[in-house]
Amino acid sequence: AIDPEDLLPKKKRAGIVLGEDLSEMSAPELELRIAELETEIARCREAIAQRNATKSAAATFFKR
């Protein structure tokens, strides 16, 4: 018997879940996941750089 839910379109993922089971993902889905993770890593690195710049500017200002 066919499960009626198998006939419905697959729901779009809500986002990346760390530790998620990868066994049911296709190679293209995994490539997309990697691209999304790389984008998020770049975004985090930019946020770190901004915070370091702010910290450095504050340190310079208060050393006067």
C-alpha positions as CSV (number, residue, x, y, z in Angstrom):
1,A,0.0,0.0,0.0
2,I,1.2,3.5,-0.7
3,D,1.3,6.0,2.1
4,P,-0.7,9.1,1.0
5,E,1.9,11.3,2.6
6,D,4.5,10.0,0.1
7,L,2.5,11.6,-2.7
8,L,2.6,15.0,-1.2
9,P,5.4,17.4,-2.1
10,K,8.3,17.4,0.3
11,K,8.3,20.2,2.8
12,K,11.0,22.7,2.5
13,R,13.6,22.5,5.3
14,A,13.3,25.1,8.0
15,G,17.0,25.5,8.0
16,I,20.1,23.7,9.0
17,V,19.9,21.6,12.2
18,L,23.3,20.7,13.6
19,G,23.7,17.0,14.1
20,E,20.8,16.3,11.8
21,D,20.7,12.8,10.2
22,L,22.3,13.1,6.8
23,S,21.6,9.6,5.6
24,E,18.3,10.6,3.8
25,M,19.8,13.6,2.0
26,S,20.8,13.4,-1.6
27,A,24.2,14.6,-2.9
28,P,22.8,17.9,-4.3
29,E,21.0,18.5,-0.9
30,L,24.3,18.0,0.9
31,E,26.1,20.3,-1.5
32,L,23.4,23.0,-0.8
33,R,23.8,22.4,2.9
34,I,27.6,22.9,2.6
35,A,27.0,26.1,0.7
36,E,24.6,27.4,3.3
37,L,27.0,26.5,6.1
38,E,29.9,28.3,4.3
39,T,27.7,31.4,4.0
40,E,26.9,31.3,7.7
41,I,30.5,30.8,8.6
42,A,31.5,33.9,6.5
43,R,28.7,35.9,8.2
44,C,30.0,34.9,11.6
45,R,33.6,35.8,10.7
46,E,32.4,39.2,9.6
47,A,30.5,39.7,12.8
48,I,33.6,38.8,14.8
49,A,35.7,41.2,12.7
50,Q,33.2,44.0,13.5
51,R,33.3,43.3,17.2
52,N,37.1,43.2,17.2
53,A,37.2,46.5,15.4
54,T,34.8,48.1,17.9
55,K,36.8,46.7,20.8
56,S,40.0,48.0,19.4
57,A,38.5,51.5,18.8
58,A,37.2,51.6,22.3
59,A,40.6,50.5,23.7
60,T,42.3,53.2,21.7
61,F,39.9,55.9,22.8
62,F,40.1,55.0,26.5
63,K,43.9,54.8,26.6
64,R,44.2,58.5,26.1
